[in-house]
Amino acid sequence: MTRVTSLSGVGRTTFYECFDDFGHALSAVRGDVAQRVRRALSLRSEHPDLAELCSVWLRVASDEPLGMLAALEPQSGAEPEVLTLFRDAISRWFPVAQTQGATLMHAVACAQASARSMAIAALGAPSQFSGAMGAGGADAGAPGELAIESLTRSIRCLLADKL
């Protein structure tokens, strides 16, 4: 707890006023990231394309890298909530994915790996990602844009170009 409170800049007493223990704090972080993903996905257009879905997903990973890494960790053998949100978005927006059970599972695994990679990269070089993702005039070669393109291509390939 000393390390957690030191890194967060919050005193031990303040921490325990807000959380019961470390597990409770971690659960709050996971819930916050899931809420952010849910909100970002709900703001999307009625008929988004796959690149837009991937952009939203990876933008959260780059904006909240530590939170995303925590949110991607399985809990009690259950799929992390953020992955369920991504799976639901693909199924809702791209009905062909609903009939492709194993393929959908692989698409979600790609999204998980991409989000982990994006979060780790953002932690290592935050200046490369700050403002680069989703900006109207973003450099097409920016790491965030390349990650979006790569994830989009991977999922489109998995779904056999039926999107």
C-alpha positions as CSV (number, residue, x, y, z in Angstrom):
1,M,0.0,0.0,0.0
2,T,2.9,2.3,0.6
3,R,4.0,2.1,-3.0
4,V,0.4,2.6,-4.3
5,T,-0.2,5.7,-2.2
6,S,3.2,7.1,-3.0
7,L,2.8,6.6,-6.7
8,S,-0.8,8.0,-6.7
9,G,0.1,11.0,-4.5
10,V,-2.7,10.2,-2.2
11,G,-2.2,9.7,1.5
12,R,-2.9,6.3,3.1
13,T,-5.8,7.7,5.2
14,T,-7.4,9.3,2.1
15,F,-7.0,6.0,0.2
16,Y,-8.8,4.1,2.9
17,E,-11.5,6.7,3.1
18,C,-12.3,5.9,-0.6
19,F,-11.5,2.2,-0.8
20,D,-11.7,-0.8,1.4
21,D,-8.5,-2.3,0.1
22,F,-6.3,-2.6,-3.1
23,G,-8.7,-5.0,-4.7
24,H,-11.6,-2.5,-4.3
25,A,-9.4,0.3,-5.8
26,L,-8.5,-1.9,-8.7
27,S,-12.1,-2.8,-9.3
28,A,-13.0,0.9,-9.3
29,V,-10.3,1.5,-12.0
30,R,-11.6,-1.4,-14.1
31,G,-15.2,-0.1,-13.8
32,D,-14.1,3.4,-14.8
33,V,-12.3,2.2,-17.9
34,A,-15.3,0.0,-18.8
35,Q,-17.6,3.1,-18.4
36,R,-15.3,5.1,-20.6
37,V,-15.4,2.4,-23.3
38,R,-19.2,2.1,-23.0
39,R,-19.6,5.9,-23.3
40,A,-17.2,6.1,-26.3
41,L,-19.0,3.4,-28.1
42,S,-22.4,4.9,-27.5
43,L,-21.2,8.2,-29.0
44,R,-20.4,6.6,-32.3
45,S,-22.6,7.1,-35.4
46,E,-25.5,4.8,-36.0
47,H,-23.7,3.0,-38.8
48,P,-20.0,3.1,-37.9
49,D,-17.4,1.3,-39.9
50,L,-14.9,-1.1,-38.5
51,A,-12.1,1.5,-38.4
52,E,-14.2,3.7,-36.3
53,L,-14.8,0.9,-33.8
54,C,-11.1,0.1,-33.7
55,S,-10.2,3.8,-33.3
56,V,-12.5,4.2,-30.3
57,W,-11.1,1.1,-28.7
58,L,-7.5,2.0,-29.1
59,R,-8.0,5.7,-28.2
60,V,-9.1,4.6,-24.7
61,A,-6.1,2.3,-24.5
62,S,-3.7,5.2,-25.4
63,D,-5.5,7.7,-23.2
64,E,-5.8,5.5,-20.1
65,P,-3.0,3.0,-20.5
66,L,-2.7,1.8,-16.9
67,G,-6.4,1.6,-16.5
68,M,-6.8,-0.4,-19.8
69,L,-4.1,-2.8,-18.7
70,A,-5.9,-3.4,-15.4
71,A,-9.3,-3.7,-17.1
72,L,-8.0,-6.3,-19.6
73,E,-7.0,-8.7,-16.8
74,P,-9.4,-11.5,-16.3
75,Q,-11.2,-11.7,-13.0
76,S,-12.4,-15.0,-11.5
77,G,-12.1,-16.7,-14.9
78,A,-14.6,-14.4,-16.5
79,E,-14.0,-12.3,-19.6
80,P,-13.1,-8.7,-18.7
81,E,-16.0,-6.3,-19.1
82,V,-14.2,-4.1,-21.6
83,L,-13.8,-7.1,-23.9
84,T,-17.4,-8.0,-23.5
85,L,-18.2,-4.4,-24.6
86,F,-16.0,-4.7,-27.7
87,R,-17.6,-8.1,-28.5
88,D,-21.1,-6.6,-28.2
89,A,-20.2,-3.7,-30.4
90,I,-19.0,-5.9,-33.2
91,S,-22.0,-8.1,-32.9
92,R,-24.4,-5.2,-32.8
93,W,-22.8,-3.2,-35.6
94,F,-21.7,-6.0,-37.8
95,P,-24.4,-8.8,-37.6
96,V,-22.3,-11.2,-39.7
97,A,-20.0,-11.5,-36.7
98,Q,-22.8,-13.0,-34.7
99,T,-22.8,-16.1,-36.8
100,Q,-19.1,-16.4,-36.8
101,G,-18.6,-17.7,-33.1
102,A,-14.9,-18.8,-33.2
103,T,-14.1,-16.0,-35.6
104,L,-15.6,-13.4,-33.3
105,M,-13.6,-14.9,-30.4
106,H,-10.4,-14.4,-32.5
107,A,-11.4,-10.8,-33.4
108,V,-11.8,-10.0,-29.7
109,A,-8.4,-11.6,-29.0
110,C,-6.9,-9.3,-31.6
111,A,-8.6,-6.3,-29.9
112,Q,-7.2,-7.4,-26.6
113,A,-3.7,-7.8,-27.9
114,S,-3.8,-4.5,-29.7
115,A,-5.1,-2.6,-26.7
116,R,-2.4,-4.1,-24.5
117,S,0.3,-3.2,-27.0
118,M,-1.2,0.3,-27.4
119,A,-1.3,0.9,-23.7
120,I,2.3,-0.4,-23.2
121,A,3.5,1.8,-26.1
122,A,1.7,4.8,-24.7
123,L,3.3,4.3,-21.3
124,G,6.7,4.2,-22.9
125,A,6.3,7.2,-25.2
126,P,3.2,9.2,-24.2
127,S,4.2,12.2,-26.4
128,Q,3.8,10.0,-29.5
129,F,0.2,9.3,-28.7
130,S,-1.0,12.5,-27.1
131,G,-3.4,14.1,-29.5
132,A,-2.3,11.9,-32.4
133,M,-5.3,9.6,-32.3
134,G,-8.4,10.8,-33.9
135,A,-7.1,14.2,-34.7
136,G,-8.4,15.5,-38.0
137,G,-5.0,16.1,-39.5
138,A,-3.1,13.3,-37.7
139,D,-0.1,12.0,-39.5
140,A,-1.1,8.8,-41.3
141,G,2.1,7.2,-40.1
142,A,1.6,8.0,-36.5
143,P,1.8,5.0,-34.2
144,G,-1.9,5.3,-33.2
145,E,-3.1,5.5,-36.8
146,L,-1.0,2.5,-37.8
147,A,-2.4,0.5,-34.8
148,I,-6.0,1.3,-35.9
149,E,-5.3,0.3,-39.5
150,S,-3.6,-2.9,-38.4
151,L,-6.4,-4.0,-36.0
152,T,-9.0,-3.1,-38.6
153,R,-7.3,-5.2,-41.2
154,S,-6.9,-8.1,-38.8
155,I,-10.6,-8.2,-37.9
156,R,-11.8,-7.7,-41.4
157,C,-9.6,-10.6,-42.5
158,L,-10.9,-12.8,-39.7
159,L,-14.5,-12.0,-40.7
160,A,-13.6,-13.0,-44.3
161,D,-14.3,-9.6,-45.8
162,K,-18.0,-10.0,-45.0
163,L,-18.1,-6.6,-43.3
